[in-house]
Amino acid sequence: MTVQADAGPARAGGRQQGYDGVAVVVPVTVPYQRFSGQTAHWWLGQALRQLLQGAGVDKCEVDGLCVSSFTLGSDTAVGLVQHFGLSPRFLEHIPMGGASGVVALRRAARAIQAGDAQVVACIAGDTNQAGSFQETISQFSRFSQDAVLPYGAGGPNASFALLTDHYMRRYGARREDFGRLCVAQRDNALRNPHALMKKPLNLQQYMEARPIADPIHLFDCVMPCAGAEGYLVMSADRARQLGLPAARILATQERHNAFPEDDIQYRGGWAMDCEAFYAQAGVGPDAADFFEAYDDYPVINFMQLEDLGFCAKGEAAAFVRRNDFTISGSLPFNTSGGQLSAGQAGAAGGYLGLVQALRQLTGQAGAMQVAQARIGLVSGFGMINYDRGLCTAAAMLQREKA
């Protein structure tokens, strides 16, 4: 596997400063529920509680906070610090959907390096109370009223059906190609105690599932749920003092509204920054022992495989046919089952891959553990605006030596 030749220009300003001296620790998941009577505040609070307990620190030691959530109502990170009794000197509210986990990582790491904070809690979570998801979906008609409202589009299914249909027509991908990834992810999810999908899935069942928005069928769609994810960012010295297994950051990238000239989105910001990203990491995609991609729909998995250099543009279907994406396969992919089989807990879906990667690299993945995992790749994709996702991000992480 090589970096694609047309990866695009290097990031302006050349190679970025590295992330030396920063540690990522304490991956936590508040177990998902299909429906919840609790508020988003409760879910986020549970994630913060688990982080404090996992690190063995008091909340007064947390002087940085990054928050992502769709269902906080009028509250933001500012309101949460009062609810939680925190007094941080670094605070970020990151409403970037599936890119939020990596964006939080980037900003928290820079805050640690700049001395703006010593311990940053990064948390994301949402509820699925009656009506809350429907209210979120209704926002899709407000993002781009001229384009969406006249047609009554009610959410992402129609948007991703458009992207999927375009991709299939342009590159010749078939439904069963997408299905191979979905089936592999379900196999991985069966090892995940937090995954909501507990039944095995085979390719025939995938192909025979009821249609949702042609060409998307049932198992191409994530299931909304309630839950939360989180991790801590601190100095490597502090992590060692606390005896916490850690991962270090090799590289990150973040890009918004990439390739606006494309009539229909078939590539994302990963392609624009791929070359610079791997130059910063010092390794290419072939060094990744596993890949955690944002997977609200399978076509986005294909885009990430291509744009992050595992294969050339339009060749993801062939790449999927010749690889095994289960935990013991040639490229372990979404080892938690991803959102397609674990569930999509709102903005926490944008943290799921990063938290799972941290588990893999710190030897805390249990039955999901990839043998001898040393380097992991995580990518995120968020804030679909009818015909395209506006936010993309990626991170390469490495197991920290004991």
Secondary structure as UniProt FT lines:
FT   TURN            5..6
FT   TURN            12..13
FT   TURN            20..21
FT   STRAND          22..33
FT   HELIX           40..55
FT   HELIX           59..61
FT   STRAND          64..68
FT   TURN            73..74
FT   HELIX           77..84
FT   STRAND          90..93
FT   HELIX           97..99
FT   HELIX           100..114
FT   STRAND          119..126
FT   TURN            130..131
FT   HELIX           132..138
FT   HELIX           140..143
FT   HELIX           145..148
FT   HELIX           149..151
FT   HELIX           156..171
FT   HELIX           175..189
FT   TURN            190..191
FT   TURN            193..194
FT   HELIX           203..208
FT   STRAND          211..213
FT   TURN            214..215
FT   STRAND          216..217
FT   HELIX           218..220
FT   STRAND          226..235
FT   HELIX           236..241
FT   TURN            242..243
FT   STRAND          246..256
FT   TURN            260..261
FT   HELIX           269..281
FT   HELIX           285..287
FT   STRAND          290..292
FT   HELIX           298..307
FT   TURN            308..309
FT   TURN            313..314
FT   HELIX           316..321
FT   TURN            327..328
FT   TURN            335..336
FT   HELIX           338..342
FT   HELIX           346..348
FT   HELIX           349..361
FT   TURN            362..363
FT   HELIX           366..368
FT   TURN            371..372
FT   STRAND          375..384
FT   STRAND          389..399
//
